[in-house]
């Protein structure tokens, strides 16, 4: 399923009085959060953590990921392991070339940006995202496991081997999102690059922290990371996209699939924005052999829950 931009007329019906905004280094004129929405992150603050505060634990933090053979080909750079020590990725929100209005009265000057610095060749693609909550206040309470030789690369892990590729499990805490019907955000993609985006939520069944799927062997039918998601066709200018949780589906071709195959909104770990290489349907398996090169420049802005 491809999700098209949300109509402004549809959005206007939900816009009422605004509330006060978060004060984490706010750089824009912000009318606040419209009624009917809960802000996850407006990308205006500093640091790596999202704005949304979970009921328990610490707020999650943004990260990027790709196959670690291509870590130098995307920006911001992903986490790695150097000489056996975990080296966190470097994250910062990007200044927009021109400020733009999202909700009426809400002006944005920064956004989350994922781009290639060199074309990705022969790998599944790349992603940026965050865990909603960490069980430790230690910027994620990171727990690092050694990667196997063909471990996957959909989340915070990669497939080039144990020397350079971290798998991070156990630090995430599940959150209950059943009070929300979906998410809404603004996004755009560079017209010269790939502009098909997958928006995926990892729940109890698809995230390693849930303990039900396997995160080591990507050839296993129980492999993790086949999250519940929807496809988005981006335009070259910012448009609003709204994704209802009831529309989320798994890829039927790979990975662990629960029975019934339904998104578990009461036990959610991560939200991921992923650009996949055309013809690839998992992080390592591509139709017709090696994946073709892919370049992209993706922007995500003003991310909210849609309240029920």
Secondary structure as UniProt FT lines:
FT   STRAND          2..3
FT   HELIX           8..12
FT   TURN            13..14
FT   TURN            35..36
FT   STRAND          37..41
FT   STRAND          58..59
FT   STRAND          61..66
FT   HELIX           68..73
FT   STRAND          74..75
FT   STRAND          80..82
FT   TURN            83..84
FT   STRAND          85..87
FT   STRAND          94..101
FT   TURN            104..105
FT   STRAND          106..116
FT   STRAND          125..131
FT   STRAND          133..134
FT   TURN            137..141
FT   STRAND          144..146
FT   TURN            149..150
FT   TURN            162..164
FT   STRAND          166..168
FT   TURN            178..179
FT   STRAND          180..189
FT   TURN            191..192
FT   STRAND          196..203
FT   TURN            204..206
FT   HELIX           208..210
FT   TURN            218..219
FT   TURN            221..222
FT   STRAND          228..233
FT   STRAND          239..244
FT   HELIX           245..247
FT   TURN            252..253
FT   TURN            265..266
FT   STRAND          268..276
FT   TURN            278..279
FT   TURN            287..288
FT   STRAND          297..307
//
